Amino acid sequence: MTDAFLRAREAPEGPPRDYPPLPEALVVPVYDNHTHLEVADSGEPLDYREHLDRASAVGVKGVVQVGTDLVTSRWSAEIASVEPRVLAAVAIHPNDAPQLLAEGLLDDHLAGIDELASRPRVRAIGETGLDFFRTDESGRDAQYRSFEAHIELAKAHGLALQIHDRDAHREVVEVLDRVGAPERVVFHCFSGDAAFAQLVAERGWFLSFAGTVTFKNAAGLREALEVVPRSRILVETDAPYLTPTPFRGRPNAPYLIPHTLRAMAAHLGTDASMLAAQIASNTELVYGHWDDEPVDAPPHPFEPHA
């Protein structure tokens, strides 16, 4: 992401917004497979360890911390190396690709992602994909080039691919089909309709549902949830964004996953613990186990941004 975009995410307009209270803990724990713990979006920002402690207290036993540029991808890899509750995903966000290409920096930044992808506990390339909402036609060739390079990195390193897809459903699938998809593909913050959900699931890819599935105006997302085999479903926060009902407008965090999961279970007419067990199993199929690789002893104090 650009520095201006990062600052905008760190400093929302309006009065400070506090984090919601802790929900009732899940009986069967799950994972948040897409979060941005580096982004402060509150009048009282939480340290990443506080985020993880709150998540642990309510049955969210691990997260995938997702980078969107070289700075945040390095931060993600470093956090994962010292924190057993964190795995990392690394990538250049599609909306940054046009500017980087124009500056002659895209290849260098992709080389940096390639290096990070080989580090222990980096389990995904992402978020990458296409975004036709923020980027107009003049920047789309750069997005395609970046996306295809990330796909090749995921395959070369044997990592999962986390897709950012905004207003580009058909085009994302066309690229994956043409270039050849990695073994494990996740549509982060799935935003398509039921027909697109079926298409994604039929290819063996995973659909990750965020707090948006709880929104009153998101009937189409709930219809998509209904038609997806439960073996293809994941859950995420995309924190600090997309806070689930009933706390829209306040910062999101991994510890709020129980609200989204319970809403999904209620809509599907199933037991929340059964759905949690299925989603936890799905998540481990995509990213592996959080304890597969040991973590390093962190320096004191650990300041990965320094």
C-alpha positions, 0 to 999 in steps of 0.5 A, a space after each residue: 500500500 502507499 504511505 498515504 493509504 497506510 496513513 489513512 488506514 491508521 488515522 480514521 476521521 472522526 472521534 476515537 472508536 473503542 474496541 467492542 467487548 469480548 464475546 462469549 468464547 467458542 467451545 470449539 476454537 477456530 482461526 482468523 485466516 486474514 487479519 492486519 494487526 499492524 493497522 491501528 484503527 482505534 482511539 486506543 490502539 492495541 499491541 499485537 500481543 493484546 490482540 492475540 491474548 484477547 483472541 485466545 480468550 474467546 477461542 480464536 487460537 491463531 491468525 494469518 497476519 497479512 502483508 500488503 507491501 514490503 514493509 508490512 510483509 516483513 513485519 508479518 514474517 517477523 511477527 510469525 517468526 517469534 509468535 506461535 499464534 501467528 502465521 504470515 502471508 506476504 504480497 504487494 497489494 494490487 492497488 500498489 502495482 501501478 505506482 510501483 511499475 511506473 516508478 520502476 520498482 515493481 520487480 524489485 518489490 516482487 523480489 523482496 516478496 520472493 525472499 520473504 516467501 522462503 522464511 519459516 512460518 510464511 504460509 501464503 502469498 497474499 493478498 494479491 489479485 485484481 481490484 477494479 474498484 480503486 484502479 482504473 483501466 490505465 493501471 490494470 496491466 500492472 495489476 495483471 503483471 503483479 498478480 501473475 507474478 504472485 501466482 508463480 511465487 505461490 507455486 514456486 514456494 508451495 504456498 497458499 494464495 490469498 486472493 483480493 478480488 474487488 469488482 473483478 470476479 471473472 477476470 481473476 478466474 480467467 487469470 488463474 485458469 490461464 496461468 494455472 492456479 496453485 494447489 490451495 487458493 483462498 478468495 479472501 473476504 468473498 464478495 461474489 454471489 451464489 453462482 460465483 461461489 459455486 464456480 469457485 468451489 467447483 474448482 476446489 478453491 476456498 471462500 473466506 467469509 468476513 464480517 460482511 456476511 452478518 450485514 443486513 444488506 448482504 443477503 447475496 453473501 448469505 446465499 453464497 454461503 448456503 451453496 458452498 460445500 462446508 469443506 470449502 468455507 473459511 472465516 476471517 476478520 480483515 481486521 481492523 475493517 468489516 466489523 461484524 454486526 452488532 458492532 459495525 462502525 467500531 474497530 474489528 479484531 480477531 477476537 470478534 470472530 465468534 460473532 461472524 461464525 455464530 451468524 454463519 452457523 445460525 444462517 446455515 441452521 447448524 451447530 456453531 461448534 460443528 461449523 467451527 470444527 469444520 472451519 478449523 480443519 479447512 484452515 489447517 488444510 490450507 495453511 498447515 498447523 500453527 505448531 509445525 515450525 518452532 518460533 524464535 525467542 523474541 528480543 526484548 522489547 520486540 519492535 518489528 517496525 524498527 
